[in-house]
Amino acid sequence: MTGGVRPVAPDLRRRLRRPGDALPNASIGTVPILWYNAEVEALGIDVRADALLDEIARLGYEGTQLGSDFAEGVALQDALSARGLRLAEVYAALPATEAGLAGDALAIGRERLRLLHAGGGDVLCVAIDGTPERDAFAGRATDPTAPRFSESGWDGLAEVLGRLAAETVAAGHRLAFHPHAGTFVETPAEIERLVATTDSTTVGLCIDVGHHLVGGGDPVETLTALGDRVTHVHLKDVDPAVLGRLSDGGLGGLDAAVLGGLFTELGAGALDLLGVVRVLVDRGYAGWLMVEQDRSWEPPSEAAAIGRRVLAGALAVVGSERARGAS
């Protein structure tokens, strides 16, 4: 997997992280789903793990989520190290129905934690897996007829997250729960329920600002309100026209919306990126910023390059604002 590593321009990451930029202690990564969307079969693309890691490094990123065909353990650590990358996160999708998590959910989470630990990674990013019934209400999950977790389902989720978080912390990592469109934790009210029923010292939150927009939330307001409970951030942008069709019931759910171009390049959609960065600066955020898009209709590396540079621009603008305000 480490053969044929493409060299990275030695000053690229330095040029994208300049003195005076905002969030100097945050790390910036990306997610392989931009190159291949494993959740939507029609968006699959054949890309080798070594070539994908080469691209992530070449474009100036510092880390990556675990890809579906990446190596494990020491082999993965070596492949990342050869490219100056880190394993930012491993994603764990826990199967569920309205009644609650499936019986194997904890085992699935533990296996993903094993991969995180073996690869020397940072964050176990946990979400509920989507179901066709809830997917059909993505973007309009406040509809009274939308399927929801039962009371026992919420209790079971809190119990599993508590156990998995304790094991994650004991292994030297962090757990962050990712509210996700098309699942039973999508809307602001559902996020509030999750926050109220889990331990703030071990169960952090990953706010994916794109999914939060789809779920009817305001990322800037939510990041402000939740403060330090947010320990991990996914940055993706949303095409407002496609979101409007999804919210009006004109699309068949999240998968159909993704195929219709719901997620767009960072800076090209409805996201208030500068507002997000300003809030994170106010609280001294030092976690990961994961640039993501599910997925691009342009060449994936082109979209990844745009996202990285748009974020660099936002960090420069907010850093300059803060410098002027302090003078």
Disulfide bonds with the S-S distance in Angstrom:
none
